[in-house]
């Protein structure tokens, strides 16, 4: 099951600070003081915009062939490297390879199999991955002052860099002067790194080593910058060739193959998506989507566009080529297949993502919004699978953030009835990711007065009650996070709707208050989520204001009467009893 686009989680990983791919370390909310309540309140706002997953891998994975990671000893590593190195480079590796078995010497990452002949993209991606990994690991060993490992890995890095330069020169077209200059700078820095780390092996004075360590670190940083520049230049050349091929081709098989290659590149992360957008990839793909002779390629082209539009540059290019109008035409044309319209919905979801600030300035979208919203509701209603419904509902959820007028349109189109009916259809709504989209739409629509009446008529309070009990099936971090968002947004929706006394009384009748109390008092019920806790406390207080008789004295005194921050601290510090 594919998760919808539109989440800002998509980020490429790699060697920290070394050129094209950079490590981004996650940070956790501090839970030590009263500020946690304010952070949880902020998290509610963030989670209301959260969509599960993205379409981009966080690390480099090669299309059509996976990287095989093996644990090998030094000799076997050398034997594997023989496939990729020239004879002189193998001699360098043999001389620098440590004989002793260090505790981490067995965990070297190697690349099984060489790049295919005449395939510069595969070569660049494989070599780029290896060099990025080596740079990151050298930085780690340098921080640990393990000079023997730093030197041996520096020599190996030099071999990989030399191989990438020579192999790419052999299979690529004529090299530019700029690339030649960067190649020279890269190899100079590699030689400098090997030389200085070799000198460090002979130094015993700690003060001298400390000053030399700063020099090594600076050299390593410059080497990473040159590598990133070289890799970006080379990849830009290959992307330009693919885009020109798509733009000039009138052969369906050539266009299909080239578009597939371009889609594979988008999966390598945001940096490559920016290159593709910059080099005219968006324009070329929309050209495909405007030709009837290429109708069978629309889904593939649209999926590629959705991936490119995860970056601001892609959205800018989409607006420049009037892409929104093209998407609206595809969505409203019933002659297109469901798969084509679903992929168009995925592009809409991506370009309206609240995580991309540029989407707020899509003036062309407002002109076609009513047509698009109507088509998306119809797609949700007629969806034949969970994936189609997920993409259409994700687009609708993002649009409700994009413009408040969209919520009024959804009310007029009976969206609440369509969405609530879908919840009872396991073929369309079968994952917490899909329920996350539905409850997001309901939460944003619940600010409208008329929404409460429609919710009651469609028995929506009971559905929201069920969402407060959302539990993950697999226990994966992504699914657990999706369940937390469902619980939190369900509580927010209930709090907003409970302005209407009829909704509040119906919620009390369905025992929503007891469920909210359990979520507040039992951390395991909400996966210890502060955002869920704050949302539940707010909903409980709103219900208690209408029907205070539904609360016991202890619950009222601890969860309703104190300040919100005091109740939050009380509940967040509770320890469960297993007696």
C-alpha positions as CSV (number, residue, x, y, z in Angstrom):
1,X,0.0,0.0,0.0
2,X,1.5,3.3,-1.0
3,X,1.3,6.2,1.4
4,X,0.2,9.6,0.1
5,X,2.6,12.3,-1.0
6,X,2.7,15.6,0.7
7,X,4.7,14.9,3.8
8,X,7.8,16.9,4.6
9,X,9.5,13.9,5.9
10,X,11.1,13.1,2.7
11,X,14.8,13.9,3.2
12,X,17.9,12.2,1.8
13,X,20.4,10.8,4.1
14,X,24.1,10.3,3.7
15,X,27.4,11.6,5.0
16,X,26.8,14.5,7.3
17,X,27.8,17.7,5.5
18,X,29.5,16.0,2.6
19,X,28.1,17.4,-0.5
20,X,24.9,16.1,-2.1
21,X,23.5,13.8,0.6
22,X,23.5,15.0,4.2
23,X,22.5,13.3,7.4
24,X,19.6,14.9,9.3
25,X,19.5,13.8,12.9
26,X,16.1,13.6,14.6
27,X,15.4,15.6,17.7
28,X,12.9,14.7,20.4
29,X,10.7,17.0,22.4
30,X,11.9,17.7,25.8
31,X,9.6,16.3,28.5
32,X,11.3,17.7,31.6
33,X,9.4,20.8,32.5
34,X,6.2,22.8,32.1
35,X,7.2,23.8,28.5
36,X,6.1,20.3,27.4
37,X,2.5,21.4,27.5
38,X,3.2,24.3,25.2
39,X,5.2,22.0,22.9
40,X,2.3,19.5,22.8
41,X,-0.1,22.3,21.9
42,X,2.3,23.3,19.1
43,X,2.6,19.6,18.1
44,X,-1.2,19.5,17.6
45,X,-0.9,22.2,15.0
46,X,2.0,20.4,13.3
47,X,0.3,17.0,13.4
48,X,-2.9,18.5,11.9
49,X,-0.8,19.0,8.8
50,X,1.0,15.7,8.9
51,X,0.6,13.1,6.2
52,X,2.1,9.7,6.4
53,X,5.2,8.9,4.5
54,X,6.5,10.2,1.3
55,X,7.4,8.8,-2.0
56,X,11.1,9.2,-1.7
57,X,13.6,6.9,-0.1
58,X,15.7,8.4,2.7
59,X,18.8,6.7,1.4
60,X,20.1,5.8,-2.0
61,X,18.6,2.6,-3.4
62,X,19.4,1.6,-6.9
63,X,16.7,1.0,-9.4
64,X,16.5,-2.5,-10.7
65,X,19.4,-3.8,-8.5
66,X,19.8,-3.6,-4.8
67,X,23.0,-2.9,-2.9
68,X,24.1,-6.0,-1.1
69,X,25.8,-5.4,2.2
70,X,28.2,-8.1,3.4
71,X,30.3,-8.7,6.4
72,X,33.7,-9.8,5.2
73,X,37.3,-10.0,6.3
74,X,40.0,-7.9,4.8
75,X,41.2,-10.4,2.2
76,X,37.7,-11.1,1.0
77,X,37.0,-7.4,0.8
78,X,40.0,-7.0,-1.4
79,X,38.9,-9.8,-3.6
80,X,35.5,-8.1,-4.1
81,X,37.2,-4.8,-4.8
82,X,39.3,-6.4,-7.6
83,X,36.1,-6.3,-9.7
84,X,36.0,-2.5,-9.6
85,X,39.6,-1.4,-9.3
86,X,42.4,-1.1,-11.8
87,X,45.6,-3.1,-11.1
88,X,47.5,-0.2,-9.6
89,X,44.5,0.8,-7.4
90,X,44.3,-2.8,-6.1
91,X,47.9,-2.6,-5.1
92,X,47.1,0.5,-3.1
93,X,44.3,-1.2,-1.3
94,X,46.4,-4.4,-0.6
95,X,49.2,-2.3,0.9
96,X,46.8,-0.3,3.1
97,X,44.5,-3.1,4.2
98,X,44.9,-3.8,8.0
99,X,45.7,-7.4,8.8
100,X,44.6,-7.3,12.4
101,X,40.9,-7.9,13.2
102,X,39.5,-4.7,14.7
103,X,36.1,-4.9,16.3
104,X,34.6,-2.9,13.5
105,X,36.8,-4.2,10.6
106,X,34.2,-6.9,9.8
107,X,31.4,-4.4,9.3
108,X,32.8,-2.8,6.1
109,X,30.2,-2.0,3.5
110,X,31.0,-3.3,0.0
111,X,29.3,-3.1,-3.3
112,X,28.4,-6.5,-4.8
113,X,28.8,-6.3,-8.6
114,X,30.0,-3.5,-10.7
115,X,28.0,-1.0,-12.7
116,X,26.6,-2.2,-16.0
117,X,28.7,-1.3,-19.1
118,X,27.8,2.0,-20.7
119,X,25.5,3.0,-17.8
120,X,26.8,6.3,-16.5
121,X,23.8,6.9,-14.2
122,X,24.2,3.5,-12.4
123,X,27.9,4.2,-12.1
124,X,27.4,7.6,-10.6
125,X,24.8,6.4,-8.1
126,X,26.8,3.4,-7.0
127,X,30.1,5.1,-6.7
128,X,28.4,8.1,-5.1
129,X,26.9,5.9,-2.5
130,X,30.2,4.2,-1.7
131,X,32.1,7.4,-1.5
132,X,29.4,9.1,0.6
133,X,29.5,6.2,3.0
134,X,33.3,6.2,3.2
135,X,33.3,10.0,4.0
136,X,30.8,9.6,6.8
137,X,32.8,6.7,8.3
138,X,36.1,8.5,8.1
139,X,34.5,11.3,10.0
140,X,33.4,8.9,12.7
141,X,36.8,7.3,13.0
142,X,38.4,10.7,13.1
143,X,36.2,11.7,16.0
144,X,37.4,8.6,17.9
145,X,41.1,9.3,17.1
146,X,41.5,6.0,15.4
147,X,44.3,7.0,13.1
148,X,45.1,3.6,11.6
149,X,41.5,3.2,10.4
150,X,41.4,6.8,9.2
151,X,44.4,6.3,7.1
152,X,43.4,3.0,5.6
153,X,39.9,4.3,4.8
154,X,41.4,7.5,3.3
155,X,43.5,5.3,0.9
156,X,40.4,3.3,0.0
157,X,38.4,6.5,-0.5
158,X,41.1,7.8,-3.0
159,X,40.8,4.5,-4.9
160,X,37.0,4.9,-5.1
161,X,37.2,8.5,-6.2
162,X,39.8,7.7,-8.9
163,X,37.7,4.9,-10.1
164,X,34.6,7.0,-10.3
165,X,36.4,9.7,-12.3
166,X,38.1,7.3,-14.7
167,X,35.0,5.1,-15.3
168,X,32.7,8.0,-15.8
169,X,35.1,9.6,-18.3
170,X,35.2,6.3,-20.2
171,X,31.4,5.9,-20.6
172,X,30.2,9.6,-20.6
173,X,30.2,12.1,-23.4
174,X,32.9,14.8,-23.6
175,X,33.8,16.2,-20.2
176,X,33.3,19.9,-19.6
177,X,36.1,22.2,-18.5
178,X,34.4,22.8,-15.2
179,X,34.1,19.1,-14.4
180,X,37.8,18.6,-15.3
181,X,38.8,21.3,-12.8
182,X,36.7,19.8,-10.0
183,X,38.0,16.3,-10.8
184,X,41.5,17.7,-10.4
185,X,40.7,19.4,-7.1
186,X,39.0,16.3,-5.8
187,X,42.0,14.1,-6.5
188,X,44.4,16.6,-5.0
189,X,42.4,16.6,-1.8
190,X,42.3,12.8,-1.8
191,X,46.0,12.7,-2.1
192,X,46.4,15.4,0.6
193,X,44.1,13.4,2.9
194,X,46.1,10.2,2.5
195,X,49.4,12.0,3.0
196,X,48.4,13.8,6.2
197,X,46.7,10.8,7.8
198,X,49.9,8.8,7.1
199,X,52.0,11.4,8.9
200,X,49.5,11.3,11.8
201,X,50.3,7.6,12.3
202,X,53.9,8.5,13.1
203,X,53.1,11.3,15.6
204,X,52.9,10.4,19.3
205,X,52.6,13.9,20.8
206,X,49.0,14.5,21.7
207,X,49.2,18.3,21.2
208,X,50.6,17.9,17.7
209,X,48.0,15.3,16.9
210,X,45.3,17.6,18.0
211,X,46.5,20.4,15.7
212,X,46.8,17.8,12.8
213,X,43.3,16.6,13.5
214,X,41.9,20.0,12.7
215,X,43.9,20.0,9.5
216,X,42.5,16.5,8.6
217,X,39.0,17.6,9.4
218,X,39.3,20.7,7.1
219,X,40.7,18.6,4.3
220,X,37.9,16.1,4.7
221,X,35.3,18.8,4.6
222,X,36.8,20.3,1.4
223,X,37.0,16.9,-0.2
224,X,33.3,16.3,0.6
225,X,32.4,19.7,-1.0
226,X,34.4,18.9,-4.2
227,X,32.8,15.4,-4.4
228,X,29.3,16.8,-4.0
229,X,30.0,19.4,-6.7
230,X,31.4,16.8,-9.1
231,X,28.6,14.4,-8.5
232,X,26.0,17.1,-9.0
233,X,27.5,18.3,-12.2
234,X,27.7,14.7,-13.6
235,X,24.1,13.9,-12.6
236,X,22.9,17.2,-14.1
237,X,24.4,16.2,-17.4
238,X,22.7,12.8,-17.3
239,X,19.4,14.4,-16.3
240,X,19.7,16.8,-19.2
241,X,20.1,14.0,-21.6
242,X,17.0,12.2,-20.3
243,X,14.9,15.3,-20.4
244,X,16.0,16.0,-24.0
245,X,15.2,12.4,-25.0
246,X,11.7,12.7,-23.5
247,X,11.1,16.0,-25.1
248,X,12.2,15.0,-28.6
249,X,10.7,11.5,-28.6
250,X,7.5,10.5,-30.5
251,X,8.1,6.8,-29.9
252,X,5.9,5.4,-27.1
253,X,8.5,2.7,-26.1
254,X,11.4,5.2,-25.9
255,X,9.3,7.6,-23.9
256,X,8.2,4.9,-21.5
257,X,11.7,3.7,-20.9
258,X,13.1,7.2,-20.4
259,X,10.3,8.3,-18.1
260,X,10.9,5.2,-16.0
261,X,14.6,6.1,-15.7
262,X,13.6,9.6,-14.6
263,X,11.2,8.3,-12.0
264,X,13.9,6.0,-10.6
265,X,16.1,9.1,-10.2
266,X,13.4,10.9,-8.3
267,X,13.5,8.1,-5.7
268,X,17.1,9.0,-4.9
269,X,16.1,12.0,-2.8
270,X,15.3,15.7,-2.9
271,X,18.6,16.9,-4.4
272,X,18.0,14.9,-7.6
273,X,14.4,16.1,-7.7
274,X,15.7,19.7,-7.7
275,X,18.1,18.9,-10.5
276,X,15.3,17.4,-12.6
277,X,13.0,20.4,-12.0
278,X,15.8,22.8,-12.8
279,X,16.6,21.0,-16.1
280,X,13.1,21.1,-17.5
281,X,11.8,17.7,-16.3
282,X,8.4,19.1,-15.3
283,X,7.8,20.7,-18.7
284,X,8.8,17.5,-20.5
285,X,6.5,15.3,-18.5
286,X,3.5,17.6,-18.9
287,X,4.2,17.6,-22.6
288,X,3.7,13.8,-22.4
289,X,0.4,14.3,-20.4
290,X,-1.0,16.6,-23.1
291,X,-0.6,14.1,-26.0
292,X,-3.4,11.7,-26.6
293,X,-1.0,9.3,-28.3
294,X,0.8,8.8,-25.0
295,X,-2.4,8.2,-22.9
296,X,-1.1,4.8,-21.6
297,X,2.0,6.6,-20.2
298,X,0.0,9.2,-18.2
299,X,0.1,7.3,-14.9
300,X,3.8,6.8,-15.1
301,X,4.4,10.5,-16.1
302,X,2.1,11.8,-13.3
303,X,3.7,9.6,-10.7
304,X,7.1,11.0,-11.7
305,X,5.7,14.5,-11.5
306,X,4.3,13.9,-8.0
307,X,7.8,12.8,-6.9
308,X,9.5,15.9,-8.4
309,X,7.0,18.2,-6.8
310,X,8.1,17.2,-3.3
311,X,10.5,20.2,-3.7
312,X,9.6,23.8,-4.1
313,X,11.4,24.0,-7.5
314,X,9.1,21.4,-8.9
315,X,6.0,23.3,-7.7
316,X,7.3,26.5,-9.3
317,X,7.9,24.7,-12.6
318,X,4.4,23.2,-12.5
319,X,2.8,26.5,-12.2
320,X,4.9,28.0,-14.9
321,X,3.7,25.4,-17.5
322,X,0.1,25.7,-16.3
323,X,0.2,22.2,-14.8
324,X,-2.8,22.8,-12.5
325,X,-5.1,23.2,-15.5
326,X,-3.8,20.0,-17.0
327,X,-4.4,18.1,-13.8
328,X,-7.9,19.5,-13.6
329,X,-8.6,18.4,-17.1
330,X,-7.4,14.8,-16.4
331,X,-9.4,14.6,-13.1
332,X,-12.6,15.8,-14.7
333,X,-12.3,13.6,-17.8
334,X,-14.1,10.3,-17.1
335,X,-12.6,8.8,-20.3
336,X,-9.3,8.5,-18.4
337,X,-8.7,5.4,-16.4
338,X,-9.0,5.3,-12.6
339,X,-5.3,4.8,-12.3
340,X,-4.6,8.0,-14.3
341,X,-7.0,10.0,-12.2
342,X,-5.5,8.6,-9.0
343,X,-2.0,9.6,-10.0
344,X,-3.3,13.1,-10.9
345,X,-4.8,13.2,-7.4
346,X,-1.4,12.3,-6.0
347,X,0.2,15.3,-7.8
348,X,-2.6,17.6,-6.4
349,X,-1.9,16.2,-2.9
350,X,1.8,16.9,-3.4
351,X,1.5,20.5,-4.7
352,X,-1.0,21.5,-2.0
353,X,1.0,20.0,0.9
354,X,1.0,22.4,3.9
355,X,4.6,21.4,4.4
356,X,5.6,23.3,1.3
357,X,5.2,27.1,1.9
358,X,5.3,27.8,-1.9
359,X,1.9,26.1,-2.3
360,X,0.2,29.0,-0.6
361,X,1.0,31.1,-3.6
362,X,-0.5,28.8,-6.2
363,X,-2.8,31.3,-7.7
364,X,-3.7,29.1,-10.6
365,X,-5.0,26.4,-8.2
366,X,-7.8,28.7,-6.9
367,X,-9.1,29.1,-10.4
368,X,-9.6,25.4,-10.8
369,X,-10.3,24.4,-7.2
370,X,-14.0,23.8,-7.5
371,X,-13.5,21.5,-10.5
372,X,-10.7,19.6,-8.7
373,X,-12.6,19.2,-5.4
374,X,-15.7,17.9,-7.2
375,X,-13.6,15.4,-9.2
376,X,-11.8,14.2,-6.0
377,X,-15.0,13.7,-4.1
378,X,-16.3,11.6,-7.1
379,X,-13.1,9.6,-7.1
380,X,-13.4,8.9,-3.4
381,X,-17.0,7.7,-4.0
382,X,-16.1,5.4,-6.9
383,X,-12.7,4.2,-5.7
384,X,-12.2,0.6,-6.4
385,X,-9.2,0.2,-4.0
386,X,-7.8,1.5,-0.8
387,X,-4.9,3.1,-2.6
388,X,-7.1,5.2,-5.0
389,X,-9.2,6.4,-2.0
390,X,-6.1,7.2,0.0
391,X,-4.6,9.4,-2.8
392,X,-7.9,11.2,-3.4
393,X,-8.6,11.8,0.3
394,X,-5.0,13.0,0.9
395,X,-5.5,15.6,-1.8
396,X,-8.8,16.7,-0.3
397,X,-7.2,16.9,3.2
398,X,-4.4,19.1,1.9
399,X,-6.8,21.3,0.0
400,X,-8.8,22.0,3.3
401,X,-5.6,23.5,4.6
402,X,-4.9,25.3,1.4
403,X,-8.1,27.4,1.3
404,X,-11.0,27.7,3.8
405,X,-13.4,28.0,0.9
406,X,-12.7,24.4,0.1
407,X,-14.5,23.3,3.3
408,X,-17.7,25.1,2.2
409,X,-17.4,23.4,-1.2
410,X,-17.1,20.0,0.5
411,X,-20.2,20.7,2.6
412,X,-22.2,21.5,-0.5
413,X,-20.9,18.3,-2.2
414,X,-22.1,16.1,0.7
415,X,-18.5,15.2,1.4
416,X,-19.3,14.2,5.0
417,X,-21.7,11.5,3.9
418,X,-19.3,10.2,1.2
419,X,-16.4,10.0,3.7
420,X,-18.4,8.4,6.6
421,X,-19.9,5.8,4.2
422,X,-16.4,4.9,3.0
423,X,-15.3,4.2,6.6
424,X,-17.6,1.2,6.7
425,X,-16.1,-0.1,3.4
426,X,-13.0,-2.1,4.3
427,X,-12.0,-2.2,0.6
428,X,-11.5,1.5,0.5
429,X,-10.6,2.4,4.2
430,X,-8.5,-0.3,5.7
431,X,-5.4,1.5,7.2
432,X,-4.8,4.3,9.8
433,X,-3.2,6.3,7.0
434,X,-6.5,6.6,5.2
435,X,-8.4,7.3,8.4
436,X,-5.9,10.0,9.1
437,X,-6.9,11.7,5.9
438,X,-10.6,11.4,6.7
439,X,-10.4,12.7,10.2
440,X,-8.2,15.6,9.0
441,X,-10.9,16.6,6.6
442,X,-13.5,16.3,9.3
443,X,-11.4,18.4,11.8
444,X,-11.0,21.2,9.3
445,X,-14.7,21.1,8.3
446,X,-15.8,21.1,11.9
447,X,-15.1,24.8,12.2
448,X,-18.3,25.4,10.1
449,X,-21.6,25.5,11.9
450,X,-23.5,23.4,9.4
451,X,-20.9,20.6,9.8
452,X,-22.3,19.6,13.2
453,X,-25.8,18.9,11.8
454,X,-24.4,16.8,9.0
455,X,-22.2,14.8,11.4
456,X,-25.2,13.9,13.6
457,X,-27.4,13.0,10.6
458,X,-24.7,10.6,9.3
459,X,-24.0,9.1,12.7
460,X,-20.5,10.6,12.6
461,X,-20.0,11.0,16.4
462,X,-19.9,7.2,16.7
463,X,-17.2,7.0,14.0
464,X,-15.2,9.7,15.8
465,X,-15.5,7.7,19.0
466,X,-14.1,4.7,17.2
467,X,-11.1,6.7,16.0
468,X,-10.2,7.6,19.6
469,X,-9.5,3.8,19.9
470,X,-7.2,3.6,16.8
471,X,-4.5,1.0,17.3
472,X,-1.6,0.0,15.1
473,X,-1.5,-3.5,13.6
474,X,2.1,-3.8,12.8
475,X,3.8,-1.6,15.4
476,X,6.0,0.1,12.8
477,X,7.0,3.7,13.8
478,X,5.1,5.1,10.8
479,X,1.9,3.3,11.6
480,X,2.2,4.1,15.3
481,X,2.6,7.8,14.4
482,X,-0.4,7.6,12.1
483,X,-2.6,6.2,14.9
484,X,-1.5,9.0,17.2
485,X,-2.5,11.5,14.6
486,X,-5.9,9.8,14.2
487,X,-6.5,9.9,18.0
488,X,-5.4,13.5,18.3
489,X,-7.4,14.8,15.3
490,X,-10.5,12.8,16.5
491,X,-10.3,14.6,19.9
492,X,-9.8,18.0,18.2
493,X,-12.8,17.3,15.9
494,X,-14.9,16.3,18.9
495,X,-13.9,19.4,20.8
496,X,-14.9,21.6,17.9
497,X,-18.2,19.9,17.2
498,X,-19.1,19.9,20.9
499,X,-19.9,23.6,20.6
500,X,-23.2,22.3,19.4
501,X,-25.1,20.9,22.5
502,X,-26.7,18.2,20.4
503,X,-23.3,16.8,19.4
504,X,-22.1,17.1,23.0
505,X,-25.1,15.1,24.4
506,X,-24.7,12.5,21.7
507,X,-21.0,12.1,22.6
508,X,-21.8,11.7,26.2
509,X,-24.5,9.1,25.4
510,X,-21.8,7.1,23.4
511,X,-19.5,7.2,26.4
512,X,-16.9,9.5,24.8
513,X,-16.1,11.0,28.1
514,X,-15.0,7.7,29.6
515,X,-12.8,7.0,26.6
516,X,-11.2,10.5,26.8
517,X,-10.5,10.0,30.5
518,X,-8.8,6.7,29.8
519,X,-6.7,8.3,27.1
520,X,-5.7,11.0,29.6
521,X,-4.9,8.7,32.5
522,X,-3.3,5.8,30.6
523,X,-0.2,6.7,28.7
524,X,-0.2,3.3,26.8
525,X,-3.6,4.1,25.3
526,X,-2.1,7.1,23.6
527,X,1.4,5.8,23.1
528,X,2.6,8.4,25.6
529,X,1.8,11.1,23.1
530,X,1.7,14.6,24.6
531,X,-0.2,16.0,21.6
532,X,-3.0,13.3,22.1
533,X,-3.1,14.1,25.8
534,X,-3.6,17.9,25.3
535,X,-6.3,17.3,22.6
536,X,-8.2,14.8,24.9
537,X,-8.0,17.2,27.8
538,X,-9.5,20.0,25.7
539,X,-12.3,17.8,24.3
540,X,-13.1,16.5,27.8
541,X,-13.3,20.0,29.2
542,X,-15.6,21.1,26.3
543,X,-17.9,18.1,27.0
544,X,-17.9,18.7,30.7
545,X,-19.0,22.2,30.2
546,X,-22.2,20.9,28.5
547,X,-22.8,17.7,30.5
548,X,-20.9,17.9,33.8
549,X,-22.9,15.1,35.3
550,X,-21.0,12.6,33.2
551,X,-17.9,13.0,35.3
552,X,-16.9,11.6,38.7
553,X,-15.6,14.1,41.3
554,X,-12.0,12.8,41.1
555,X,-12.0,13.2,37.3
556,X,-13.5,16.7,37.5
557,X,-11.0,17.8,40.2
558,X,-8.0,16.5,38.3
559,X,-8.8,16.8,34.6
560,X,-11.3,19.7,34.3
561,X,-11.0,22.1,37.3
562,X,-7.3,22.8,37.3
563,X,-5.4,24.8,34.6
564,X,-4.8,22.9,31.5
565,X,-1.1,22.8,32.1
566,X,-1.6,21.4,35.6
567,X,-3.8,18.6,34.4
568,X,-1.3,17.9,31.6
569,X,1.6,17.6,34.0
570,X,-0.5,15.4,36.3
571,X,-1.5,13.0,33.5
572,X,1.9,13.0,31.7
573,X,3.7,12.0,35.0
574,X,1.3,9.1,35.8
575,X,2.8,5.7,36.1
576,X,0.6,2.8,35.1
577,X,-0.1,0.1,37.7
578,X,0.3,-3.5,36.5
579,X,-1.3,-5.0,39.5
